[in-house]
Amino acid sequence: MSYLIGWFSTGRDKAARDLLSTAYDNMRSGFIPAAIEYVFCNRNMGESAESDKFLELTRNLGLKTITFSSRDFLPEEKRRSMERWRTLYHRAVMERIGKFQNNLIMLAGYMLIVSPEMCRRHTIINLHPAAPKGPAGTWQEVIWKIINQKAGETGVMIHVVTETLDEGPPITYCTFPILGEGFDPLWAELRNKLRTHTLQELIATEGESNKLFQRIRQEGVRREIPLIVLTLKTLAERKIEISEGNAFAPYCLNEEIEAYL
């Protein structure tokens, strides 16, 4: 029986389309012995130009697609209690995907926090822009924390989604150095700026335009799609089994990803 994947995405940008296209192509070629059983998008056609492009892509690929607008779902309840709204919304989502069979759900640019109830009822995996035991938070927060720690390396991982945000057990990961050629001059530039400014001031004034920040982000992004592709391949080949939300010791894919790049 084919390994079946439910694909969740908000479809908010080109990266979401690239990720879906790359995964789909690798499944069609047989590199990943799996199939996308359905795509779920929390935007309806007409809500956003970018998500419309995403939904057009799913149609062109012939993928079964479920749309259910989170924007339009119980807005008054959302204002009263985000936690209760999240539970009610994802309960309605589960009703809509209930007829499908899948081994797991891949969050691929899904911009909502999944409800605890759904985490308990489904095996869900997600990308996090840090290595195991690395910082939690958004990718921006993670990079600044890495810089603040003066870390020598960082990474990207795929983890099981649990009730505790960004703290589910890691499944696969890769790491890469952020010292040496291409990085040392940027660290030196940062140290020079820190003579007259605090890091918080640089975050406020430069933000994502900081050169060291940009370089770390660039190296992480290069590895995100390969990590997802190789993780799905590893799972579909049953080299790793996720049982009751837990995986075995995280699987390092450094060699495979560097070869893929």
N, C-alpha and C positions, 0 to 999 in steps of 0.2 A: 504493500500500500504506500502511496506517495506521502511524503511528509508535507503537511498542509499548514500554511501560514495565513493568519489574519493580519492585514496591514493597516495600521492606524496612522493617519496624517491629517494635519490641518491644511496642508498644501499651500502654505503661505508664501513660498518663494521658489526660485529655480532649483535650489538645492534639494527641495522635496521631490521635484520632478526627476532630477538627475538620479537620486537615490532609488526611486521606484523603477526607473528605466534600466539602471544598471543591474539591480537585483533581478528584474524580469528577464533581461537578456541572458544573465548567467544561469537562470533556471531553464530557459528555452534551449540553451546550448548544452545543458546537462552538467555544467560545472557545479551547480548546486542541485542535488537530486531532490528537488522540492517544487511545490507550486503555490502560488498565491490563491487561496480559496476565495477571498473577498477583500475589498478595500473599504475601509470606513473613513469618512471625512466629516468633521464636525462643522462644516460649512455647506450651505446649499448653493446651487448654481445661482449666480447673480449677486452674491455677497461681496465678492472681491475679484478683481481682475486676475490676480495670481492664482487663487484657488479655482477660478473658472478654468484656467489653463491646466491645472492639475486634473480636474474632473474630465476635461477634454482628452487628456492623456490616458486616463483609465478607460475611457470609452474606446479610444483608438486601439488600445492594447487588448480590448475585449474582456476586461476584468469586471466581474460582478462588483458593483459599487453601491454602498449604502451611504446616503447623506442625511444628516440630522443636525439642524442648526443649533449650536450651543448659544449663539447670540439671542435667538428668539425663544429659547426655552425658559419659561417661568421667570421673567426678569424681575418681578417683584420679590419672589422668593430669594433670588440671587442677592438682592440688596439687603434682605433681612438676615440671611445666614448662608454664607458661601459654602460652609461644610455640608449643610442639609441639601442645598442646591446641587452640590457635586454628587451626593448620594443619589438623589432623585434622577439627575440627568443620566448618570451611568447605569442606573437600574433600567431606564428606558433604552439605553444603548444595548444592554445585555438582552433585552427582549427582541431587539431588531437583529442581533447577530445569532440568536439562539438556534436558528434552523441550520446553521453552518457547523461543520466539523473542522476543527483545526488542532494541531499539536501545540501551537503557541501563537501569541499575538506579538507582533513587532511594532513598537512605537517608533515611527520614523518621521520626526518633525511634527509630532502631536503636541499641541501647545497647552493642553489641559492637564491638570493633576488628576490622575485616576483615583476613583473613590476606593476606600479601604475594602468595601464589600466586593468590588470587582477584582481587586488584587487577590482576594481570598479565593474567588471562584474561577479565576482564569490564570494560566501561566503567561506572564507578560514580561517582555524584555525591552531594555532601552539602552541607548548610548549615553555615557557620561564622560565629559571631557577631562578626565583625570585617571591616573593609574589607581589600582586598588590601594586603599588606605590614604589616598590623596584627598585634597580639599573637596568639600561639598559646595553646592551653589550653582549659579548659572555659569556659562563658559567664561563670561567676562570676570565674574567674581573669582573663579578658579585661577585664571591667569594672573590676576593681581595678587592672589594669595601665594602662588608659586613664586612670583617675583619678590614678594615681601620675605619669603622664606629663603631667598637666594639659593633655590634648589638647583642641583646639577642636571636633573632630568625630570621629565613629566611624561604623560602618556594619555591614553584613551582606553576606556573599557566598556564592555557590554555587561549589564547586570540584570538580575531579576528584579522586577518592580514589586515592592512591598508597601505596607502601610506607612513605613517611615521613609520620607522622601530622600532619594539618592543614597540610601543605606542598605539596599538589597544586596544579597551575595553576588560577587562578581563571577562571571562565567568565562569570559575571555578578555584579554587585554594586550596592549603593546606599549612599549616605552621608547623614548628617544631622548638623546642628550640635548641640553640647552646651554652647553658650554662649548668652547672650541671655535673652530673656523666658522665665521658667519654670525657667531653670537658674542664672542669676547668684546669686539668693538662696541656693541650695543650695550653690554653691561657697563663698560667703561663710561660711555655717554650718560647712562643712568646715574652712575656714582657721582659724576661731575654735577649733574643737576641736583642731586640730593645734598650737595654742600650748601645750597641756598634755599631749597624747598623740601617740604616733607613729602612722603609718598602720597599721602592723601591729597595734597595740593596738586601733585602731578596727575593723579587720577581725575581730579575735578577739571583741570585746565587742558590736559592732553587727551585723557581717556583712551579710546581705541586708536588714536593717531600716533601714540607712542611707538617708536620703531621696534623696541624690544618686545612689547606687547604684540605688535603685528607679526613679528617673525615667529614667536611661539605659537600664535594662532594659526599661521600659515602651515607650520609643520604638523600641527594637530589635525587640521582640516584635511591635509593630504592623506592622512591615515584613516579617516572616519569611514569612508565608503569601503575601502579594502577590509577594514575590520568587520564591518557589518556583513559584507559578502562572505568572507572567510568564516565568520562565526556561524552564519546560516548553513554554510557547507558542512562545517564540523558537526553541528547539531543534526542536520539531515542525514549525515553518514553515521549517526549514533556514536560518534567518538566521545561525546559528552551527553549525559542524560540529566534532565532537570526533573527532580521528583519532589512533589509537595513544596514547590517554590524554592528548593535548594539545589545547588549544583555541587559538583565535586570541586576540589581545589582549582582555582582559576587557571585557565589554559593560556600560556604565553604564546602569542603568534608573531613575535618579532621577526623571526627568519622568514616566515611565509609572507608577511606584509612587505618586508624590504624587497623580497623577490617580486612581489606583485607590482610594487612601485617601479 
